Amino acid sequence: MPAFTQGMKDHLAEIEAIVSNPAPASFDNTLAALEKSGRLLDRVEQVFFGMISAHTNETLEGICTEIAPALATHRDSVLLNSGLFEKLSSVYAQKDSLNLDPESLRLTEETYAHFVRAGATLSADDKEKVKLINTELASLQTRVDQNILHEANDKAVVVDSVKALEGLSAQAIAAAKEEGVSRDMDGKYVLSLLNTSSQPALTSLKSRDLRQRILEVSLGRGSSGGEYDNREPLTKIAKLRAEKADLQGFDNHAAYVLDRETARTPQAVNELLASLTPGAVSNARTEAADLQEVIDAEGGGFQLAAWDWDYYAEKLRQSRYSFDEAELKPYFELNNVLEKGVFFAAEKLYGLRFELRQDLPVYHPDVRVWEVFDADGSTLSLFIEDMYARSSKQGGAWMNAYVSQSSLLGTQTVIGNHLNVTKPPAGEKTLLTWAEVTTLFHEFGHALHGMFSNVQYPSFSGTSVPCDFVEFPSQVNEMWAEWPEVLANYAVHCDTGEAMPAALLEKVLAAMKFNQGFATTEYLSASLLDQSWHQKSAENLPDAEALLQFEADSLKQAGVDLAIVPPRYRSTYFSHIIDGYSAGYYAYIWSEVLDADAVEWFKENDGLNRSNGEHFRKTVLSRGGAEDATSLYRSFRGADADVKPLLIRRGLN
């Protein structure tokens, strides 16, 4: 708290120095000075909120509850400062006559637009309304985030007997037993919940009753009463966002958000989602019929339910492709995948080298730090690797730039990748699923985007790009997980050292489109829910009691109301849309259009080589937000993206 307090004090003093400068407003004394301001506050925020996500505790959460509204008020005191906006407006009016370089011109335009979007041109009364809304939103969003984390820990499924866990691997059972011990429940088996609707144990648990119990607990999070119920704060957040958008001249929050994304309009997002929905749902229904056949052939005597899908999909996968996840996992040992897969691909593409730094302090014993060296031998970055799930860590996987690159500030990057892999019992190897392997490559794609940043201004550094473009580089990096040269380097048996048999690899690749109807439908359902919450005016949004009905009606209207395929996230634990992806969860599929098209470019140009890596680095990864995202893609590809590769990939053509 003392650092936050001092950081805000210093920042306001720096802003006042800009405003009170008697010299005429110029790029250097206004825009550049603004970029240099707030360095202490930025440093404190990056570390603090990084720890809130990666390794929180009651003390940090107490500070977060206190500081979130204070930071919202502080940001408004800068963005709604009339004297500062007057200076910015003066520079903006002269921008075409100042002989600015392209990045400085873009900074002038983007900063001006940012202040306008924050409410700088509003009346004094409306500015006060925006300030009140922002402060309340900050408190509500903190409350929802904390509820999601606490309820995921609180509602872990407790099992009395190991017999009920039949089907789980010995490692998974041992982990559940250890979790019971850590919660002072000796003799019990505790299955922790991830932040998605579906849960890993559903793939292999034989007990249908336990599968049902797990999924129902998962789906009920945030909406079943109690101290972690998110219905009230979530509906308030949605209404406040809509009210703020109205004040700023937009029809709804989605229109406000998308105005600065590459999609530009809710209509464009709706058209993309609507174009994919019928094919995805049709495929999901076909897949459901196939799973029902498996159930009937076994004499199951019941209709397929949502808690049966993963279990019977895995059976069908084994039947069709003669392999299961358990057969794959010994070839995907965590350190091998990271060092001989992820790092190896980065070496082949970009000439990078990685050295473990055990001399540097870390915030948790499971965390490791690597020094990253560029092709010329110079230090490029520090890379923080935080792989394991724990009760103090939010769900999901993410990249965090603890320090961003800027030549103006002379800063080099410190980048973190954070996953939620289940930690095995002491002494045992960490074996990954194929999904976790691709997630590791994905998140490192974000890390590369941060590390390779080569911009002047911190506002444009690394992943400071539109939400619907930021996933593009990370999705492209997933392709190297299955690239033959890379896969052969890391997919070796953890005990024998033998390479994955070619026949098994062929089965894995052949199965890539398997279950894509389900995967695409659950994703689209969540994306459509996000848009439904954010494309309405405040008066058309539900209150807390009507939230579940609103969600059901929204899914039905969009044509994705399949009880057997729940959304990847229900509204009440949809942390993406509470934080940085409000009205933006569509971004993954929007970016995947670019990704699938870019993968075709790499294949056309001989794939894994330094020339291709340097081209991608120069045209996309190094530019951050210093150029328009659409222009960056055209610079890389030489044309706009074609949607056909995505349709083929997902079996929707």
ZAVO-905992 format. One record per residue: x, y, z of N, C-alpha, C in turn; residue in three letters. Coordinates in steps of 0.02 Angstrom, whole numbers, plus 50000, padded with zeros to 5 digits. Layout:
# residues N
XYZXYZXYZALA ...
END
This chain:
# residues 653
500404993950000500005000050000500425006450000MET 500975006650038501385012750035501655014049964PRO 501825008649929502085009449860501535011849813ALA 500935009049820500365011549780500245018949794PHE 500225020749858500095027649877500625032349848THR 501265030449855501795034649828501765034849751GLN 501615029049721501575028749648501035033449620GLY 500455033549652499925038049629500105045349642MET 500425046649699500635053449714501145055949663LYS 501635051749647502145053649598501835054749529ASP 501375050449511501065050849445500675057449438HIS 500285059149490499905065349487500365071449484LEU 500925071049518501405076649516501695077249445ALA 501815071649413502085071749344501555074449295GLU 500925072749307500385075349264500325082849274ILE 500365085049336500315092249350500885096049318GLU 501475093049316502045096249283501925097149209ALA 501595092249178501425092849107500925098449097ILE 500405098549138499855103449131500105110549144VAL 500535111349193500745118049214501345120649176SER 501625116649132502195118849092501995124949050ASN 502345130649059502135136749023502305136548948PRO 502735132048928502915131648857502325129048817ALA 502275131048753501735128448711501755120848708PRO 501165117848705501125110548703501485107748642ALA 501905102748653502275099548599502235092048609SER 502465088348559502465081048566502905079148625PHE 503495082048631503965080048683503725081848753ASP 503465087948762503275089948830502575087648849ASN 502215084348803501545081948819501495074348808THR 501545072148746501455064948732502025060848761LEU 502655062748745503225059048771503255059448847ALA 503105065248874503105066048947502575061648980ALA 502005061148947501465056848973501675049448972LEU 502025047448919502275040548915502775038948970GLU 503165043948989503675042949041503385043249112LYS 502785045749119502485046749185502215040149214SER 502155039949280501835034349313502245027949316GLY 502915028549312503325022549309503305018549374ARG 503335021849431503305018249495502625014749502LEU 502095018349487501425015449492501355009449446LEU 501605010049385501565004549338501934998449364ASP 502524999549392502934994049418502564990449475ARG 502274994349520501914991449576501304987549552VAL 500934990449505500334987049478500514980449445GLU 501044980449404501214974349368501394968749417GLN 501784970349468501974965149516501374963049558VAL 501004967949583500454966349628499914962149594PHE 499674964449536499144960749503499394954149473PHE 500044953949458500334947549439500284942549496GLY 500414944749556500374940249614499644938649633MET 499204943449624498494942049636498254936249593ILE 498514935849532498324930449486498694924049501SER 499344924549516499774918649518499854915649588ALA 499824919749640499964917049708499684921849760HIS 499024921949765498694926849809498634924149880THR 498414928449925498264926549994497774931650022ASN 497564930650084497064935050113497304942250118GLU 497944943150134498204949950140498194953550073THR 498434950150021498424953149954497714954649931LEU 497254950049945496564951149924496254956949962GLU 496444957750024496194963550061496444970050031GLY 497084970150012497364976049978497014977149912ILE 496874971749875496554972349810495864975549817CYS 495484973249866494824976149878494864983649891THR 495384985649927495474992649943495744996749885GLU 496224993849848496574997749798496204998149732ILE 495794993249715495464993249649495054999549638ALA 494605001449684494235007749672494685013949675PRO 495205013649717495665019449720496035020349654ALA 496235014749623496575015249558496105017649504LEU 495465015549507494975018049459494895025549465ALA 494855027949526494805035149538495435038749513THR 496005035749525496635038749503496655039249427HIS 496475033849392496485033849319496025039349292ARG 495445039949323494985045149301495265052149312ASP 495655052949366495935059549380496445061549326SER 496715056549291497175057949236496785058649170VAL 496375053749155496025053649090495495059049084LEU 495235061349140494715066549138494995073349161LEU 495645074049160495965080349178495895085249119ASN 495505090349127495355094949072495975098649047SER 496425100449094497035103949074497485099549032GLY 497535093149052497945088449014497645087248945LEU 496985086548942496665085248877496735091348831PHE 496735097248860496835103248820497525103148787GLU 498035101048824498715100448797498725095148741LYS 498425089348755498405084048705498045086348641LEU 497495089848651497105092248593497505097048550SER 497905101048583498325105848547498825102248503SER 499155097048530499635093148491499275089348436VAL 498705086548453498315082648404498115087048344TYR 497925093248358497715097748304498295099448257ALA 498905099048283499495100748242499855094648213GLN 499595088648226499975082548214500245081848143LYS 499865084248094500085083348025500635088248004ASP 500775093148046501285098148029501905097748074SER 501935092448115502475091948164503055087448140LEU 502995084848080503515080348053503675074548099ASN 503145071548126503225065948172503375059548133LEU 503795055248163503895048648133503245044648140ASP 503155039248103502515035548103502295033248172PRO 502765030848213502565028348279502345034148324GLU 502675039848319502485045648360501815048448337SER 501695048448272501045050748247500495046048272LEU 500615039548270500115034848293499995035748368ARG 500525036948407500435038048478499995044148490LEU 500095049448452499685055448460498955053948446THR 498825050448393498135048848374497815044048423GLU 498175038848443497895033848488497785036648558GLU 498245040748582498165043648649497565048348651THR 497495052448599496915056948595496265052848595TYR 496245047648555495645043448551495505040148619ALA 496025038048653495955034848719495635039648769HIS 495855045848769495575050748815494845052348798PHE 494695052748733494005053948713493555048248735VAL 493785042048725493395036248745493305035848821ARG 493775038548857493715038648930493225043848955ALA 493035048548911492545053548931492805060648934GLY 493375061948905493685068648910493265074148880ALA 492845072548831492435077748799491735078248829THR 491595074348881490935074548912490835080948953LEU 490205082248970490065087849014490315086249084SER 490365091349126490605090349194490175085349232ALA 489505085849223489055081249258489155074049235ASP 489235073149169489325066349143490005063449162ASP 490505067749167491155065449191491085062649262LYS 490715066049304490615063649372490255056949373GLU 489775056149328489415049749323489895044149302LYS 490325045549254490815040649231491285038649288VAL 491505043649327491945042249383491615037549434LYS 490985038949449490635034649497490555027549470LEU 490395027049406490315020449375490975016649376ILE 491515019949358492165016549357492375014049426ASN 492245018049476492425016049544492025010049566THR 491375010149552490945004449571491124998249531GLU 491264999049467491464993349426492094990049453LEU 492574994049473493204991249499493074986949560ALA 492654989249605492494985349665492114978949648SER 491624979549603491224973649585491634968449548LEU 492074970649503492484965949465492964962249511GLN 493244965849560493684962549609493294957349649THR 492684959149668492264954449707492114948149667ARG 491934948949603491774943049561492394938749552VAL 492964941749537493584937849528493744933849590ASP 493694936949648493854933549710493344927949724GLN 492714929249709492204924049718492344917949675ASN 492554919049613492694913449567493254909149595ILE 493794912249618494354908449645494154904749708LEU 493824908149755493654905149819493154899449811HIS 492674900349765492174895049758492464888849723GLU 492934889949676493264884249644493634880049697ALA 493934883349746494264879749801493754876749849ASN 493244880649865492744878549915492324872749890ASP 492174872649825491724867549799492084861749765LYS 492704860649783493044854649760492634848549781ALA 492624843449740492204837549753492574832649798VAL 492284831049855492584826549903492294819549895VAL 492734814649889492524807649880492784803549939VAL 492344799349966492524795550026492954789450012ASP 492814786149955493134779649943493514779749877SER 494094776549875494484776149814494124772049761VAL 493664767649783493284763549734492894767949686LYS 492644773649711492244778149669492664781349614ALA 493324781149622493784784449574494024779749520LEU 493704773949513493914769149462493914772449393GLU 494454771449357494544774449291495074779849291GLY 495154783249348495684788349353496364784949355LEU 496874788349332497544785549334497784785349406SER 498284781149419498574780749486498844787549508ALA 499124791249460499394797849477498844802649497GLN 498284802449460497714806849475497414805149543ALA 497374798749559497114796649624497574798949680ILE 498234798149669498724800349719498674807849730ALA 498584811649676498524818949681497894820749721ALA 497344817149708496714818449745496804816949819ALA 497184811749834497314809949904497734815349938LYS 498244817649902498674822949930498274829349942GLU 497814830849895497404836849904496974836249966GLU 496724830149980496344829050041496764830250103GLY 497384827850102497834828950159497964836350169VAL 498074840050113498224847150118497644851150145SER 497034848350140496434851650166496224848850234ARG 496674845150267496524842050332495934837250327ASP 495914833550273495384828550262495704821850247MET 496124819550293496474813250284495984807650270ASP 496154803350223495724797750205495204799450152GLY 495134805850137494664808050084495064809450020LYS 494704809549964494994811049899494644817249872TYR 495044822349859494764828849839494934830349766VAL 494414831249726494494832949655494384840449648LEU 494934844149637494884851449629494564853149563SER 494254859049561493914861349500494344866249461LEU 494364865349397494644870449353494104875549336LEU 494294881149305493804886449294493384885549231ASN 493444879949197493004878549141492394874649165THR 491894874049123491304870049142491484862749148SER 491794859949095492004852949097492624852249142SER 492704846249169493254844849215493654838849191GLN 494314838649201494734833249174494514826249194PRO 494274825549256494094818849280493514815749241ALA 493114819849207492524817249171492734812749113LEU 493344813349090493564809349033493654801949051THR 493824800549113494004793649130493624790549188SER 493264794449227492884791649283492334786849260LEU 492334780749287491814775949267491144777249302LYS 491164780049362490554781149400490144786749369SER 489564784949340489134789949309488864794849361ARG 488704792349420488434796649473488954801849493ASP 489584799749498490104804549517490224809549461LEU 490204807149398490284811949343489734817149344ARG 489114814949357488554819749360488664824649417GLN 488874822149474488984826449532489514831749517ARG 490064829649486490604834349471490374839849424ILE 490024837849370489824842949321489294847649350LEU 488824844949389488314849249418488604854149468GLU 489104851949506489444856649551489804861949511VAL 490124859849457490494864549415490024869649384SER 489474867349355489004871949321488634876449370LEU 488584874349433488204878249481488604883749515GLY 489254884149499489664889149532489414896249519ARG 489384900149572489194907149565488454908449559GLY 488044903149562487324904249552486884900049598SER 487194897049648486804892549691486744895049763SER 486794901549771486734904549837487384904449876GLY 487384907449935487984907549975488404913749963GLY 488964914149999489374920249997489724921349931GLU 489784916149889490144916949826489674917449766TYR 489034918649778488554919249724488704925649684ASP 488794924849619488994930549577488424933649537ASN 487814931349547487264933949506487154941449516ARG 487154943649578487034950749590487594955149564GLU 488234953949583488754958349557488834957949481PRO 488714952149451488784951549379488264955649342LEU 487634955349364487124959249330487244966749340THR 487504968649398487664975749410488224977949363LYS 488734973749354489284975349309489024976549238ILE 488604972049215488334972549146487944979049138ALA 487534980749187487124986749182487554993149185LYS 488044993149229488494998949234488884999949170LEU 489114994449140489474995049076489014997949022ARG 488394995649021487914998248972487785005648983ALA 487705007649046487585014749062488185019049042GLU 488785016549053489385020249035489425021048959LYS 489275015748923489295016048849488795021148824ALA 488205021448855487695026248835487945033448846ASP 488265034548903488535041248917489045043248864LEU 489405038448838489935039848790489705039548717GLN 489045039048708488765039548641488715033148602GLY 488765027348636488725020848602488075017348621PHE 487835013148575487205009648587487255004748645ASP 487845001748654487934996848707488684995948719ASN 488834991948769489544990948788489934987448732HIS 489614982748697489964979348642490154984248587ALA 489704988748570489864993748519490444998148541ALA 490464999848606491005003848633491675000148628TYR 491674993748649492294989848648492534988548577VAL 492074986348534492274984048468492474989748421LEU 492304995848440492495001648400493255002148393ASP 493634999248441494364999648439494684992848422ARG 494274987848406494544981348387494564980748311GLU 494874975548286494894974748213494204973048186THR 493774970148227493094968548205492684974848192ALA 492794980048232492484986648226491754986948251ARG 491334982048234490624982648251490344976148279THR 489814976548321489464970448343489194966448284PRO 488974969848232488714966348174489234961648143GLN 489844963948138490374959748110490494953648153ALA 490494954448218490584948848264489994944048258VAL 489384946848258488794942648253488784938548189ASN 489014941548135489014938048071489504932248072GLU 490104933348101490584927948105490324922248148LEU 490074923848208489824918648253489224914948222LEU 488784918648190488194915548159488394911048101ALA 488924912848066489134908848008489424902148030SER 489704901948091490014895748116489534891448156LEU 489024894448184488594890848231488224884948200THR 487874885648144487494879848118487934873748105PRO 488504874648074488944869048060489194865748124GLY 489384869948173489634867248236489104863248273ALA 488494866048277487954862648312487764856248275VAL 487734856548208487584850548169488094845048183SER 488734846948183489264842048197489194839248268ASN 489024843648316488944841448385488374836348391ALA 487834837648355487264832948357487464826148327ARG 487844826348273488084820148242488534816448290THR 488984820148323489424817048372489024814048430GLU 488494817548452488084814948506487754808348487ALA 487514807948424487214801748400487714796048401ALA 488334797648382488864792448383488994790148455ASP 489004794748502489124792948572488544788848600LEU 487934790548578487354786648601487394779448577GLN 487664778448517487764771748491488234767748535GLU 488764771048559489234767748604488884765748669VAL 488484770248696488114768848758487644762948748ILE 487274763048693486794757748679487134751048668ASP 487704751248633488064745048619488314741748683ALA 488444745848735488664743248800488074741348844GLU 487454742448820486864741048860486774745948916GLY 486974752148903486944757248956486244758748980GLY 485764759048934485064760148953484914767248975GLY 485284772048951485144779048968485314783548909PHE 485034789448910485174794448858485794798448876GLN 486194799948826486804803848835486644810448871LEU 487014811848924486964818248960487634821848957ALA 487634828048977488244832148973488824828949010ALA 488684825749068489214822749108489474816149079TRP 489134813749026489364807648992489814809148932ASP 489774815248907490084816748842490834815148841TRP 491214817848887491944816948886492134809648893ASP 491764806048936491914799048949491824794748886TYR 491254795648853491114791548795491464794148732TYR 491624800548731492034803148675492724799948678ALA 492994799148739493654796048745493614788648724GLU 493074785348742492994778348720492954777948644LYS 492584782448614492514782348541493174784048508LEU 493524788748537494184790548510494644784348510ARG 494644780848566495054774748570494844769648519GLN 494194768848509493934763948461494124765848390SER 494044772148372494164774348303494904774748287ARG 495294777248335495984778748321496474774348360TYR 496194769748399496604764748435497134767848480SER 496964773348513497414775948564496994779948614PHE 497264780848673496934785248722497454790048751ASP 497194794748789497644799948817498174796848862GLU 497974791548898498454788348943499044785448905ALA 498924783348844499454780548802499934786048778GLU 499664792148770500064797748746500504800848801LEU 500224801548861500524805648913501254803948930LYS 501464797548930502174796248945502654799448896PRO 502414801448837502844804648787502854812248795TYR 502454814848843502404822048851502594824048922PHE 503214822748940503464824849006503594832349003GLU 503384835949055503374843249055504044846349034LEU 504584844449066505224847649051505444846248979ASN 505304840248955505464838548886505074842948837ASN 504424843648851503994847648807504234854848806VAL 504404857448865504634864448869505304865448835LEU 505804861548856506484862848834506624860048764GLU 506364854048750506514850948686505964851848634LYS 505424855148656504884856648610504794864048600GLY 504544867448652504404874648648505044878648635VAL 505554877448676506194881148668506544879148603PHE 506504872748585506824870348524506534873748463PHE 505874874248459505554877648403505764884948399ALA 505814888248457506024895248459506754896048437ALA 507164890948452507854891148429507884890548353GLU 507504885748325507524884648253507234890548213LYS 506714893648241506394899148206506754905848215LEU 506974907048276507214913748293507934913948319TYR 508254908248326508944908048350509024909248425GLY 508484908248464508514909648536508874904148575LEU 509154906048632509464901248677509214902748748ARG 509124897348789508824898048855509294895248908PHE 509384899048962509824896949016509444897649082GLU 509404892249120509054892349184509434896649234LEU 509084901249267509394905849316509144903949386ARG 509504899549419509294897349486509514902249540GLN 509894907449521510124912449569509614917949582ASP 509084918149542508594923649548508024921649595LEU 507774926349634507224924849681506574923549644PRO 506164919149672505504917649643504974918049698VAL 504344918749678503814919749726503504913249751TYR 503714907549721503444901049742503964895749723HIS 504054890549763504564885449748504474882049680PRO 503874881849654503754878549589503954882849529ASP 504124889149541504264893849487505004893549468VAL 505134893949402505824894249378505904900349332ARG 506524902849327506664908549285507214906749235VAL 507114908749172507594907449119507834914149090TRP 508474914549076508724920249038508694918248965GLU 508424922748924508324921448853508834925648814VAL 509234922248773509754925548733509534925848660PHE 509624931548629509454932448559509984929048515ASP 509854929048450510294925548403511004928448404ALA 511074934848420511744937948421512094937048488ASP 511794933348534512094932048599511914936948653GLY 511564942348636511364947248687510754944748726SER 510684947348787510104945548828509484948848799THR 508974944848786508344947348759507834948448814LEU 507784943748862507234943948910507384939348968SER 506994940049022506934934949073506244931749065LEU 506224925149071505594921449061505434917649125PHE 504854919249154504614915949215504154910249195ILE 504294904349221503904898349205503544895949268GLU 502874896149267502464894449325501924889649301ASP 502044883249308501634878249274501064875149315MET 501144874749381500694870549420500094874249451TYR 499544870549455498944873049488499054873249564ALA 498724877949597498734878349670498134882549691ARG 497954881949753497354885449777497434892949778SER 498054895449776498184902649777498214905649707SER 498054901749656498154903749587497484903649550LYS 497364908749508496754908749469496784903149417GLN 496194901249391496164895849343496394898049274GLY 496484893149230496654894649160497394895049148GLY 497574898149093498264899049073498344906049044ALA 498904909249058498984916049034499714918049030TRP 499844923348993500504926548991500444933149027MET 500984935049062500994941549095501654945049080ASN 501614951349060502224955349051502344959249115ALA 502794956649157502954960149219503354966449205TYR 503774966349154504114972349129504054972249053VAL 503814977749024503724978148952504304981848921SER 504424980548857504974983748820504784990748798GLN 505264995348801505185002048775505865005148765SER 506025007348705506665010748695506655017648726SER 506075020748732506025027148766506245026548839LEU 506035021148872506185020148942506815015948953LEU 507065012848899507655008548906507525002148943GLY 506914999448937506734993448975506754987248931THR 506984981648962506944975148931506414971048967GLN 506194965648936505594962248960505734956949013THR 505244956449058505184950649103504484947949091VAL 504464941849062503834938949038503684932549076ILE 503064931549097502864925449131502354921449093GLY 502424914849093501894910249069501634906449130ASN 500974906349138500654903349196500134898249172HIS 500214891949191499744886649174499454883749238LEU 499004878949231498704875649289498734868049280ASN 499344865449272499444858249267499414855249337VAL 499074849549343499034846249408499724843649428THR 499954845549487500614843449510500584836149534LYS 501044831949510501034824949531501314824249601PRO 501214818449632501524817249697502284817949694PRO 502584819449750503314820449753503684814649722ALA 504174816249681504594811149651504334808449585GLY 503724810149566503444807649503503504812949449GLU 503534810649387503604815149330502934818549314LYS 502974824549287502374828149265502234826449193THR 501684822849181501504820649114500904824649090LEU 500954827349031500444831849004499964828348957LEU 499364830948953498904829048900499094832748836THR 498814830548780498954834048717498694841248721TRP 498124842248754497854849048761498334853448801ALA 498644850648853499114854648893499754856048853GLU 499954851448810500524852648767500394858648722VAL 499814858748688499654864248643499564870748681THR 499304870348743499244876348784499934879248800THR 500414874948814501094877248829501394880848769LEU 501304878148709501544881448649501154888048638PHE 500504887848651500084893848641500334899548685HIS 500404898248749500594903648795501294906248780GLU 501734901848755502394904248737502364908548675PHE 501854907648633501754912248578501624919248602GLY 501224919948655501134926448687501794929048714HIS 502174924648746502824926648774503284929448721ALA 503304926048663503724928548608503494935448585LEU 502834936348583502554942848563502804948348610HIS 502854946748675503114951548722503874952448717GLY 504234946848712504964947048711505244950748650MET 504924949648592505184952348529504974959648517PHE 504584962448562504374969348554504964973948541SER 504904978248491505434982948474505114989548454ASN 504844992948505504474999148494504775004648537VAL 504595010748520504835016548557504435017648621GLN 503775017148616503345019448670503025013548708TYR 503005013948774502725008448814501995006948799PRO 501625011848776500915010648759500825005648703SER 501345004548663501305000048605501684993548617PHE 501934992348675502384986848686502044980048683SER 502374975148652502184968148655501474966748634GLY 501074964248682500394962148667499884967848674THR 500114974048672499664979848675499354980948606SER 498944976148586498624976148521497884974848532VAL 497464975648480496754974048489496644967048516PRO 496124966348556495964959948588495864954448535CYS 495584956148477495454951048427496044949848380ASP 496624952748397497244951348362497754948148407PHE 497684949048472498204946948519498284939348521VAL 497744935648506497794928348507498114925548444GLU 498174929548392498424927048328499144924248334PHE 499634928048360500304925348364500354919048408PRO 499974918948462500004913148507499694906948475SER 499164907948436498854902248402499314899548347GLN 499664904048313500144901848263500674897448295VAL 500904899348355501444895548387501224888348405ASN 500574887148410500334880348423500524875548368GLU 500604878048306500734873448250501374869448260MET 501854872348297502494868848304502444862948351TRP 501914862448391501824856648435501784850148395ALA 501484850448336501404844448295501854844348233GLU 502284849448227502744849548170503234843748178TRP 503324839548127503704833348134504384834148166PRO 504784839148146505454840048173505434841748247GLU 504944845748267504884847748338504614841948379VAL 504084838848356503774833348392504274827648403LEU 504664826048352505154820648358505674822348411ALA 505794828748423506304830848471506074830248543ASN 505414831248555505184831248625504744825248643TYR 504424822048595503954816648610504324810048617ALA 504674809348673505034803248689504784800548755VAL 504794793948762504514790848822504904792848884HIS 504544794848936504864797648996505304792649033CYS 505174786149023505564781049058506084777749014ASP 505894776248951506344772548907506754776948861THR 506514783148849506844787548802506694785948730GLY 506254781148718506084779248650505624784548619GLU 505714785648554505304790448518504584787948513ALA 504114792648511503424790748500503364786948434MET 503064781048434502994777248371502644781348317PRO 502874780648256502574784348201501834782748193ALA 501654776548206500954774548199500514778148249ALA 500774779048311500384782648362500314789948343LEU 500854792848318500824799848297500304800748241LEU 500294796148194499814796648139499094796448166GLU 498984792348216498324791948246498134798548281LYS 498624801448315498504807848349498304813148298VAL 498684813648244498544818748194497884817348158LEU 497734811048147497104809248114496504811048158ALA 496614811048223496064812448270495964819848284ALA 496344824248250496324831448266495634834448257MET 495254832048208494574834748197494044831248239LYS 494254825948274493774822348316493504826848370PHE 492844826548381492504830248434492524837848424ASN 492664840048362492694847248349492004850448352GLN 491484846648338490804849448345490684851648416GLY 490854847248464490784848848535491224854848553PHE 491874854448535492354859648555492144866448527ALA 491934866648464491744872948434491094875548463THR 490624871148476489974873248503490044875948574THR 490434872648617490514875148685490854881948686GLU 491334882948639491674889448634491194894748608TYR 490834893148554490364898048525489824899948575LEU 489594895048615489084896548665489324901848714SER 489944901148737490224906148783490304912848749ALA 490534912848686490614919148649489944922648639SER 489434918748624488774921548613488474924248678LEU 488604920848734488384923448798488714930148812LEU 489354930648800489724936948809489394942548769ASP 489244941248706488924946348665488224948048690GLN 487864942948712487184944148737487184948848797SER 487664947848842487714952248900487894959448881TRP 488284960148828488574966648814488284970248753HIS 487804967148719487474970548663486784973248681GLN 486644973848745485994976348767486064982748807LYS 485554986748806485534992748847485384990748919SER 485504995348965485434993749036484734991349053ALA 484224994549022483534992749040483334985949013GLU 483714983148967483534976648939483954970948969ASN 484334972549020484724967349054484354964849116LEU 484464958449135484084955549190484344957649258PRO 483934956549310484184957249378484464950449399ASP 484704950149460485054944049483484614937849479ALA 483984938549498483544932649500483394929949431GLU 483434934249380483264932149312483874930149271ALA 484464930149303485084928949265485084922249229LEU 484914916949263484944910249233484454909649175LEU 483864912649182483374912449127483624916649068GLN 483934922249083484224926349030484754922448991PHE 485174918849028485694914848996485374909448951GLU 484874905948978484544900748939484214903548877ALA 483874909248884483534912348826484044914548774ASP 484604917148796485124919448750485404913648709SER 485534908048741485794902248706485284899448657LEU 484654899448677484124896948633484054901348572LYS 484054907948582483984912648527484564911948477GLN 485154910448503485744909748459485794902948427ALA 485354898248447485354891548417485864886948445GLY 486094888148506486604883848537486374881148604VAL 485724880348613485464878048678485454870448681ASP 486034867448680486104860248686486274858548758LEU 485824855048792485954853348862486564848748868ALA 486704844948816487274840248818487934843748804ILE 487914850048782488534853948770488474860648806VAL 488634860848871488614867248907489134872048879PRO 489024878548889489534883448869490184882048905PRO 490734883648874491384882648907491404886248974ARG 491074891948978491004895549041490284897749048TYR 489974896349106489334899549122489484906749143ARG 488984910949140489074918149153489394919449221SER 489194915649271489394917249340490104915249357THR 490444911549313491164910249324491564911649260TYR 491304916249221491614918049156492114923749169PHE 492694921949198493164927049220493444931149162SER 493474928349101493714932149043493334938649035HIS 492664938349041492264944249026492214948949086ILE 492464946849143492514951349200493144955549193ILE 493664952649165494294956149158494374958949087ASP 494864956749050495044960148988494664958348926GLY 494184953648930493864951248869493114952748867TYR 492884957848901492174959448898491984961348826SER 491474958048799491274958648729491824956548682ALA 492324952848708492904951148668493094943848667GLY 492674939448695492854932348696492844929348626TYR 492474932548581492474930448510493184930748480TYR 493644934348514494304935748486494684929448468ALA 494574924048506494954917848493494784915148423TYR 494154915148406493964912448340494124917548285ILE 494054923948300494234929148252494984928748236TRP 495384928048288496114927348278496284920748244SER 495874915648255496014909148225495934909248149GLU 495524913848124495484914748052496174916748025VAL 496484921648060497164923748041497664918148052LEU 497604914748108498064909348125498054903848072ASP 497464901348055497424895748008497704897747940ALA 497574903947920497844906447857498604907147861ASP 498854909547918499574910347926499934903647927ALA 499624898547956499914891847956500014889447885VAL 499534890947842499604889047771500214892647740GLU 500324898947759500914902547733501554899047754TRP 501604897147819502204893747842502314887247804PHE 501774883547792501844877247756502054878347684LYS 501794883547654501974885147584502714887347579GLU 502994889647635503674892347634504164888047674ASN 504044881647676504504876747706504544877047781ASP 504054879947814503954879147885504484881747932GLY 504814877147967505234878748025505934880748002LEU 506034887147987506704889547970506794896747991ASN 507414898947995507564905548020507274911047976ARG 507264910047911506994915047866506264916547881SER 505874911247890505164912147906505074915347975ASN 505484913048023505434915948090505604923348090GLY 506124925248054506314932248052505774936548018GLU 505464933747966504934937447932504344938647979HIS 504144933448016503584934048063503764938848120PHE 504384938348143504614942848197504614950148173ARG 504874951348113504934958248088504254961348074LYS 503804957448043503164960348020502624960348074THR 502654955848123502114955348173502384955748244VAL 502814951048264502984950348335503354956348364LEU 503734959848324504134965448351503744972048352SER 503174972248317502854978748307502344980648361ARG 502134975848402501654977448454501054981148425GLY 500874986748458500324990848434500544996948396GLY 501184996948374501455002848340501165003948271ALA 500834998748244500494999348179499804996248185GLU 499374998048138498704995148136498744987648127ASP 498354983848166498404976548166498254973448097ALA 497754976048064497584973447997498164974547949THR 498484980247954499064981747911499644976947927SER 499724975347991500254970648009500144963847976LEU 499524961547977499394954947946499524955247871TYR 499314960647839499434961147767500184961547753ARG 500554964947797501274965347787501594958447792SER 501334954247838501594947447845501384943047787PHE 500734943047771500454938147724500464940547652ARG 500454947147643500394949947576499684950247552GLY 499204948647595498494948747577498084948247641ALA 497424949247635496984948147691496904940647703ASP 496704938747763496624931747781496024928647746ALA 496104922247727495574918247697495264913947752ASP 494604913647757494274909747810494274902247796VAL 494414900147734494354893047717494794888547758LYS 495434890247771495844885747813495544884447882PRO 495214889447911494894888347977494314883447970LEU 493904884247919493334879747910493564872547901LEU 494104871647864494374864947853494644862147919ILE 495024866247956495324864048019494794861548067ARG 494234865148072493714863348121493174858848092ARG 493284856548030492794852048001492134855347985GLY 492144861847971491524865547959491434867147885LEU 491884864747843491814866147771491314861347739ASN 
END
